[in-house]
Amino acid sequence: MELILQQMPIVINSLNVGFLQTLRLFFVTLIGAIPLGLVVAFGSMSRFKPLSVLTRVIVWIVRGSPLMIQLLIIYYFPGLVLHNPIWGGGESGRFLAAAVAFIINYACYFSEIYRGGIQSIPVGQIEAGQVLGMTKVQIFWRVKLLQVVKAIVPPMSNEIITLVKDTSLARIIALQEIIWAGQSFMKGSQGISGAIWPMFFTGVYYLACNGILTLLLGRVEKKLNYYQ
């Protein structure tokens, strides 16, 4: 017990650094995937058949394959196959590759949520807007948008909470996020080796983060229940 108390400041400092990297990846993914997902959704619903088919095939491939494989391909493929290591070296290169992989992956998941929300709006409301002389853009912003937001918040909340946990997959390309930091003390780091207890502390970080997100997203969902 005394040894653990001596090691505690070293471990906590390392986990804090790893958790900041986890949060960076989380927020960068959201900032990129939320708008990109909407673009992908419009592509999959396009009346231009080649575009809609291509978009849906891409979404099917991304959603149907493990994120871990996508991380490995995006990070290693340019250097090993194309002989053009576009990501460079070091932590910044690994972070950039991980961010690209996560944004593409979650944009495809978000696109299906967007598509379901948009297509759930009754056709009668769209026709009513057309009768009033509204354009398609006006119908989307004035009639559809708030209803779509209300419909997509619950499934989006689930994906956002899942994203927090999925960031741990980035360690497959040696990104030094919180799980990587905790696991390093099992292998040997900063004079500490064979210690498994730091891994339990990483769980506390995830639980705290997801708890805060659950409360915030729950409040958003309640505020959008003005139709009830």
N, C-alpha and C positions, 0 to 999 in steps of 0.2 A: 504493500500500500504506500509506504514511504517513497519507494522508487517511482511509482506512478505520479505521486504529487510533485516529485522533482522534474519529471518529464513533461508534466502538464503544460507549462508555459510554452515549451518548444512545439508541442503537438498542436495546441490551440492556435498559435501564430501561423503554423504551416497550413492548418485547415482553413483559417481565415483567408489566407492568400488564395488557396484553391477555390474557396467558395466565391470569392470575387470574380475569379475566372468563369465559374459556373454561371453567375449572374450576368456577366458580360455576354456569354453565349446565349443565354435565355432571352435577354432584351434585344440583342441584335437579330436573333431569329424572329421574334415577334414583329419588330420594325420592318423586316424584309418580307416575311411570309404573309402577313395580313393583307397588305395591298396587292402583292403578287398573286395571292390566292383568288382575289376578286377578278384579276385579269384572266387567270386561268379558267375561272368559272364562266366568264363571258365567252372565252374561246370555245369551251366545251358546249355552250348553248348556241353558238353561232349558226346562222342559217347557211353559211358557206361550208358545204359538206367536207371538203378536204381539211379545213382548219379544225372543225369540230371532231372529226375522226382522229386526226393527228393528236390533238389535245387529250382526247379520252384515252388513247393508247399510252401516251406518256404518263398520264395520271394512273392508269392501270399498272404500268410497270413499276412506278415509284411506290405506290401503295401496296403492291404485291410482293415486293422484295424487302429484305431486312435493311434497316437503316445502317446497321454496322457494315454491311457489304457496300452500300453506297458511299460511306465514309472512306473505306479502303480504296475503292475505285477512284473516287474524286481526288484523293490525296496522292496515290501512287501511280495511277495511270499516265498522267502527263510525263512523269520522269522516266518510268520503266519502259513504256511502250513508245511514246512520242519523243523521248529523249529531250524533253523540254520541261524541266522542273519549275513550272510557273509559280509555285507557291513559295519557292525559296526555302531557306532553312530556318531553324530556330522556332521559338514559341509563336512568334507572330505569323509565320507561314502556316503552322499547324492550326492556329486559331482561324485564319482566313479560310482554309480548306474546310474545316469543321462548320464554320458559319454558312458557307455556300451549300454544303450538303444538307444541313438542317433547314435552311430557308427553302430549298427546292422540295424537300420531303414534306415539310409542314404546309407549304403553299398548296401542294396537291391535296392534302387532307382538308385544309380549310376551303379549297375550291368546291369540294363536294358538299360541305356544309352550306356554303353560300348558294350553290345551285339548288339544293333542297329548299332553302329558305325562300329564294326568289320564285321558284316554281310552285310553292305552297300558296301563293297569293291567288285568290279566286279570279278567274278570267273576267267575271262580271265587273269587278272593280276597274280593271284595265279598260274594258269596253265603255264604262261610264265616263272615265277620263277622256276617252277618245270622242265621245258624244259631246262633251263640254269643250272640245276643241283643243285639248292639251296635247303637246308633243310627247314622244316617247321619253325624252329626257325629263320633262316635267312630271310625267306619270311616275317615273322611277323615284324622283326626289320627293315629290309631294304626296304620293299615294303608297308606293311600295316600301320605301326605305325604313320607316319606323317599324312597320310590321315585320319586315325581314330581320331587322336588328333584334326585335323581341323573340323571334323564332330561333335565331342562331345562337343566342347567348348561352343557353344550357349546354349544347354540344361543344361550342367553342371553349367554354369553361373547362370541360373535361379534357380537351386537347391541350389546353394551356397548362393544366396541372400535370398531365402526362409529359409535357415538354420538360418540366423541371427535372423529372426523373430521367428522361432520355438523355439529358446532357451528359450523364455519366458514361454513355457509350463513346464519347469523344476520347476517352483514355486509350482506345484501340489504336489511335495514331499518336499516342504519347502526349496528348494535350494535358497539361498539368491542372486539371480541375480537382474538385474536392475528393472524389473517390481515389484518384491517382495519388493525391497527397496522403490520404489515410492509409492506402495500401503500401506506400513507400516505407512506412515504419515496420511493416512485416518483413520486408526484404532487406532493410538497412538504410537508414537515413539520419543524418545529424547525430550520429552516435547511438541511435536507438535501432534495435533489430529484434525480430521475433515478437513484436507487440501487436496484438490483435485488437486491443481495446480502442485504439483510435478509430477503427472502422465503425464501432457502435456510435461514436460521437458524430460521424458523418450523417448517420440516420437522424440525429437530433436536428441538424441543419436543414435537412430535407423536410422533416415534419413541421418545423417552425415556418419555413418558407411556404409550404403548401397550406398550412393552417391560415396564414395571413391572406394568401390568394383566395382561399375558399370563402373567407369572410368578405373580402372586397367584391368578388364576383357574385356572391350571394346578395349583397346589397344592391348591386347593379341590376340583378334579375328582379328583385322586389320592386325597384323603382320603375321597371318597365312593365309591371303588371297593372298598369292604369286602366287596361281594358276590362279588368274583372270587377 
